[in-house]
Amino acid sequence: MVGGLADNTKKKKKKKKKRGGSNRKMTAEQTSAFKSVSEWVYLDRPNSSTSSSWVVDDFRVQKSLGRGMEKMVFELHSHSKHSDGFLSPSKLVERAHGRGVKVLALTDHDTMSGISEAVETARRFGIKIIPGVEISTIFSPRNPEMEEPVHILAYYSSCGPMRYEELEKLLANIREGRYLRAKDMVLKLNKLKLPLKWEHVTKIAGKGVAPGRLHVARAMVEAGYVENLKQAFARYLHDGGPAYSTGSEPLAEEAVRLICETGGLAVLAHPWALKNPIPIIRQLKDAGLHGMEVYRSDGRLAAFSDLADTNDLLKLGGSDYHGRGGNGESELGSVNLPVLVLHEFLKVARPIWCGAIKDILESYAKEPSDSNLVRIARFSRMGSFKESSPLSCGKDLIDCCLSSWLTTEEWQSAEFEAIRLKLSHASIDLTGVQVPIETK
């Protein structure tokens, strides 16, 4: 018996040693994936080297061996002050740059109003911005006891959504519901003998920002009713808590379908927070869901990885960074997405984004109006155009906007060549072109 225990101990030591093993060279598959991913990341810098020496750690994440070489860090879940984050989009991008992030998806709750600022700042740091949004929805099965809130991440191309107005109408309705919801939470807290003031909550949220639970929680902390944010949620604001309230969220399936119809990728956010993830994932997959979050800063969650495999979904993840500080929050870029995961993500996303870009450009080619120009330039680098010499034709604008998203091969397709030919005769004037982001 003792001998058996000793053998087991030796096995455990060997296993432990193997787990913390040394870096390995990338396999042929990983090398190919890394080359493809980095080529897309650096499309606007074609001379960037992608053939450097790399190794992968035990999580199969690429790491540089040589001085000055970089990891390919994607941050696919972050928030700014335009929803419930603590940093402006500019400060968020700066922090992401400091953390080595190369691709940042800004996914504020129910708004895309911070994307343009993020894009303008990102061009100074060589970061690619994926326009995103985290949509608040409700899963409402026949059994009312199984109803629960579900958050869906949407990732779009540089031009943003097709039929933007349709998506914005959905988001505006949710934001309006957030105001009503937050007011109801304050009312419930007042009835619980916590005289929180509505003006305090709106001041924290900021002008034009729909208040969320986090804003209510921050007001509670500042007013001294709770010691910290965690206590505010644990005692009052958690799902089903004494001060919890619902808004006017759409059905989860409806949001997923609209994301797909507007040229986006639909991804289930933090499924580990769901009470009944299996039926939700199945129904959303039927509605068109592309992926789900599986990776966190503490590693991959095996159970949800298996669920993703079972339902043929992309396995993604992000830090869900808000900038609130403290030990309880993951940092930007802290979620290690393996290079093969990034490659699969782009393999699914790029044809969808390419189709959306083509649709938006075709509309402008058919009718080169200011309203159709706005569709192209909504999230593009308008500042860089206004700083440079005037663009002579529509083709110049398109080339400037999309050179970092479409490859030469994509540009040389018959469909895009036809669009470029039409746009070569279209004059363009950016003076006075306003890019509305959202309505209340």
N, C-alpha and C positions, 0 to 999 in steps of 0.2 A: 504493500500500500504506500509506504513511504517512497519507495523507488518510483512508483507511478506518479506521485505528486512532484517528485524531482524532475521526471521527464516532462511533465506538463509545464513546470516552471521554465525549463530550458526552451520548450516550444514557444512559450509566451515571450521570452526574451528575444528569440530569433524573429518572431513575428513583429515585435515592437521595433526591433532594429530595421526590419524590412520596411515598415511603415514610414519611418523617418529617413528612408534611404536617400542616396545622393541623386542629383539631377541627371536626367537622361537626355540624350539627343532626340530631337523631334523625329517622328516617323515620317515616311514619305507622304502619308495622308495628311498629317499635321502640317508638314512643310508646304504642301499644296494649298491647304486651307488658309494658312497664315499669309501666303503670297496673295491669294484672292482677296482676303479681308483687307490687308494693308493697301492693296492697289485701290480699293474703293475709298478707304479712309483718306488716301493721299492723291485722289484724282486731280485735284487742282495743283499738285506738286509732283508732276510726273517723273522728276529726276531723283525723287527720294529713293534711297536704297531699301530694297525689301529682301535682299539676299544675305543679310548679316548672319553671324553665328548665333544660334539660339539653342536653349535647352528647355525642357519642360520639367516641372516639379511633379510630385506624386499625385497632384490633382489634375495633371495634364494641362497645366496653364503655362504659356510660353514666358520665358524670362531671358533677358539679355545677358550675354557673356562679355561683350565688348564695351569699352568705355563710350558713353554718349548714345548708346543704343537704347531703345525704348520698348516697354510692354505695350500691347494693343489693348488699352483699357476702355471698355464701353460702360457707361453709367446710364441705365435704362429706366430709372425711377427716381425723380427728384422734384422738389417743390420750392417755389419762391413766394415772395410776399403777395403775389397776385392771387394766391389762395391762402393756405395756412402755413407757409414757410416763413422763416425769420429774415431771409436775405433777399435783396433785390435780384432780378435776373442777372444783372451785370456782376454783382458780388458773387453770385452762385457760380457763374462761369469762371471768374477769377479763382475762386476756391477750387473748382474742378481742375483748372490748369495746374494749380499748385500740387494737386494730388495725382497728376500724371494722366488725367482723363483725356482721351483723344476724340471720343464720340459721346455727346451728352444729350439725353432725351429730357426735355423739360416737360413734366407731366402734372401740371397744376390741376387741382380739383375743379372740374366743370368749367374751365376757361382756358383759352389759348392766348390771352391778352399779353402775356409776358414773352412770347416767342420772338417778336421782332427785336426787342431790346437784347435778348440773349444772342440772337444771330449777329447783331451789330457788334457786340462785345467779343463774340467768339472769333470773328475774323482777325482780331488783333493778336489772338493767342494760338491761331492755327487749329482750333477745335471745330469739329463738325457738329451742328445742332440737328437733332431729329425732332421736328415739331410733334409734340404729343399732348395728351390730355388724359386725366384719370376721371372716368365718368361714374358718378354715383347712381346706382341702380338698385332695384329690389327684385329678389327672386320670390315669386308668389305662386307656389304650387296649389293644388286643390285643397290640401290640408293646411289650414291657416297657421297651425303650430309650427310648420316648417318654413314659414316666411322669414326671410332675413336679408339684410343689406349685402350687396355684392358690388365690388369695384372693378371696373373694366378699363384697362390701359389701351389707348389707341395710339399707334405710331404712323405718321404720315410722311410724305415726300417733302422736298424743299418748297413746293408750291402749296402745301397743305391739302386740305380735303377738296375733292370735287363736290359740287353742290354744297359749298360752304354754308350758305344761308340756311339750308335744311338742318345741318348739324348744329349751327349756332342757335337756331330756334329751340332745339332740344336742350342745349346747355343753358340758354337764358331762362327757360322754364324751371330747370333744376336750381339755378341760382336764386330765382325769385322764391322758390320753395325753401331755400336755405335761410333766407331772411325770416320767413314765417316760422321756420323750425327753431331758429335761434331765439326768437322772441318768446316762443312757447317754453323753451328751456329756462329762460330767465324768469318767466311767470311761475313755473313749477318750483324753481329755486326760492323765489319769494314766498311761496306757500309753505316751503320747508323752513321758513324763518331765516333765510339768507337774502337780505335785501340788496341783491346785486342790481346795478343800474344798466339799462339798455345802452345808454350813451357811453358807458365804460367799455362795453363789448365792441361797439362800432368804432370807437377811437382806436382800439387795439387792432381791429381788422384793417382799418385804413379806408380812405375814400374810394368808393366804387368796388370794394371787395366784399363779396357775399360772406357773412360770418359763418364759421363752422364751429364744431365742438371745441376745437383747440383754442379758438378765440375766447369762448365762454370760459374754458378752463383757465386760461391765462388771466382773465379778469377776476376769477375766483381767487387765484393765488395772490394777485396784486392787492385785492381787497382784504386779504388775510383770513378768508373762510376755509382755506385748505393750505397745507404746507407746500405742496408741489403739484405738478400736473398729473403725476401718477395717482395721487390721492384723489384728485378731482374726478378722474375717470372711474377709479375703483369704487368710490362712494356714491357718485351721483350720475355721471354721464355715460357709463358703459351701456352697451346695447341692452335695453330692457331695464335700465337703472331708474331710480326715482325721478330724475330730471331729464331722462331721455325723451326724445321726440323724433318723429319721422317728418320728412319733407314731401316733395312732389316728384320723387324719383321715377323714371320710366322702368318698365320691365327689363330685366337683364338681357333677355333674348332680343328685345327690340333694339337695344343699344348695340349689341353685337352685329345685328343685321345692318344697321345704319352705318357702322364703321366700315363694314365690308363694302357696302354700296357706295361709299364716298372715297374709296381708294386707300383705306387704312388697314393696318394689322391689328386684330383684336386679341388681347392677352389678359387672362384672369390674374388680378393682383392678389397678393398674399392669401392664397387658398387655405393656408393653415389657420387662418382666423375664422373660417367658416364652420358652422355647426354640422352641416350636412354636405360636405364637398362632393361626394360621389354623384348624387343625382343632379347637382348643379352643373358639374363639369360635363356630364353626359348631355344634358339639355342644351348647354351653350355650344358644345361641339356640333350638335345638330343645327344650330343657328348660324354656324360659320366660324366659331372660335378658332384662332390659329395657334395659340400657345398659352402657357401658364407659368407663373413664377415658381421656381423650384430651388434656385440658388439664393442663399443668403450670405451674409458676411461670415457666418459660422460654418459654412459649407453647404453641401447639397442635402436636401431632405429626401431620404430614400423613398419613403412612402409616397410622396407627391411626384417624385421622379417616375416611379412605377405607374402611377395614375396617368401621367403624361404619355408614357409609352403605350399603355393600354388603349388610350384614346387618340393615339397618333398626333400628339400636340408638341409644338416646340417647347423646349425646356429653357426658360430664361430666368432673369432675376435682376434686382437692383437694390440699392441701399434704402430707398424710400426716405431720402434725406430731407429734413426740414430745417436744419440749422439751429435747433433749439439748444444744443450743447448737452453736456452731461454724459455719463457712462452708458446710458440706456439707448443711445442712438448710434447707428452705423454711419461711418464716414463715407463721403463721396468716393466712388471708385474702389470701395472695400470689398465688393462682391466679385470674386474671381470667376469670370465666365471663361471656360475653356475655349481654345481657338476653334475647335470643331463645332461648338455650340454657336459661336459668332458666325461661323461660315454657314451653318444651317439657317440661322436667323436671316442673314442677307440673301441666301438662296431663295427663300420664300418671299421675303419683303421686296426685293428689287424688281421683279417682274410686275408686282402689284403697283409699286411706286412709279415705275416706268409707264404703265398704262394710264395712271392718274395724270402724270405730267403730260402725256400725249393728248389726253382728253382736254385738259386746260389750254394747251397750246393750240389745238385745233379750233377751239371756240374763238380764240383771239385771231387766228389766221382767217377764219370766216368773217369775223366782225371785229376789226381792230379798234374797239371802243375803249374809253377810259374804264368802264365797268369790267370789261374783260381783261384789261391790263392789270387792274387791281387783283384779279384772281391769280395772276402770275407773280406779282410783286408783293403779295400780302405778307409773306414771311421772308422775302429775299433781302439782299443787302442794299437797300435803297441808298443808304449813306454813301456807299462806295461809288454809286453811279453819279450822285450829285456832286461829289468831290472831283470826279474826273471830267474829261471833255464830253460834250453832248453826244449822245448816241445817234448815229446816222439813220438807223433803221431798226425794225423790230427784231431782225435776226441778231443784231449786236446785243440787245437786251437779253434775249434767250440764251445766247452763248455765255454771257456774264452770269446769269442767274443759275444756270444748270451745269456749268463746266465741272462742278465738284460733285455732281450726282450721276451723270450719264457718261458712259465710256464712249470712246470713238466708235466702237462696234455698234453700240446702241444708236448713236447719232447717224450712223451710215445705213440704218434700216430704211426701207423704201418709204415707210410712213413718215418718219422724221424728216427725210430729205424733201418730201413733198411739202411738209409744213414750212421748212426752212426756205424753200423756193418762194412760197407765198409771202412769207414775212420779209424776204429780201426787198420787196417793193413797198413795204409798209413803213411810212415815216412815223416817228415816235417823239413825244414830248412829255417828259416826266414832270415838268413844271406844274405845280398845282395838283398833282395826282395825290389824293388822300387815300390812306389805307385804313378803313374802319376795321376794328378788331371785334368788337362785340357791342351788343345793346343790352340794356337792363330789362 
